[in-house]
Amino acid sequence: MAVIMYSTPTCGFCKMAKSYFQNNNIPFTEYNVASNSEKAQEMVRKSGQMGVPVIDINGKVIVGFDRAAIDSALKK
């Protein structure tokens, strides 16, 4: 399973998502889009917007920390 999170260091919802993944032993790759313009462009291509966090779970893109959507995507 591939979990990718696009975030910024100052984003509270990003911190919540990161804690959620860590507390549930879900491995994920995090990209700081504040310092990585290439990943920021990739995030906008996937989500169509600049808001963070953007979470990509096996190709399902979730904008924001939506626990129900995250759980649903993880179960597939």
N, C-alpha and C positions, 0 to 999 in steps of 0.2 A: 504494500500500500504506500502510495506517495502522498505525503501531506506537506504542502508548501504554504508558508505564511509570509505575506508582504506586510511590513510594519514600519513604524518609526519609534525611536526611543521614548518619545514623550506621550505616546498614545495609551490612554488608560485601558481601552478595550483590547488593545494588543497585548497588554500585560495580563489581562484576564484570560485571554485565549491561550497565551503561552503557559500560564499556570494550569489551566484546564488540561492541556495536552500533557504537561509534566506530571500532574497529579494522577492522570489516568494511564501513564506509561505509554503514551502514543508518540512514537518518534516523528519529528518534523524538521523541516529545513526552514530557517528564517532568513529573510532578506530585508535589510534596512534600506528602504527606498528613499530615505532622506540623504543617504550618502552614496547610493548606487543608482545612477541615472539609467543604466541599462535595464536593471530589474524594475525600476519605476515605470519605464516604457512598456516592459513586458506585462506588468500588472494592469496598466491602462488598456492594453490590447485585450487582456483576458476579461476584465471587469467593465470596461467602458467608463471608468471614473477614477478620481484621484483619492477617494476616501480610504482610510485604513481602519482595521485590518482587512485585507483580502486574503481569503483562505482557499486554496485549491486542493481538494481531496479527490485524487484519481480523476482529475478533469472537471469535477463539479466545483464551480466557483461560488463561494459564499462571501458576501460583503458584510462586514461587521461581525460582532461576536454573537452569532445566532446559535445558541446551544442545541436547539431542536434540529436545525438544519445540519449542524456539524454531526450530531449523533446519527441522524438519518444517513448522511453521506458515508460515515464510517462503517455502518452496518452492511453496506452493499459490497 
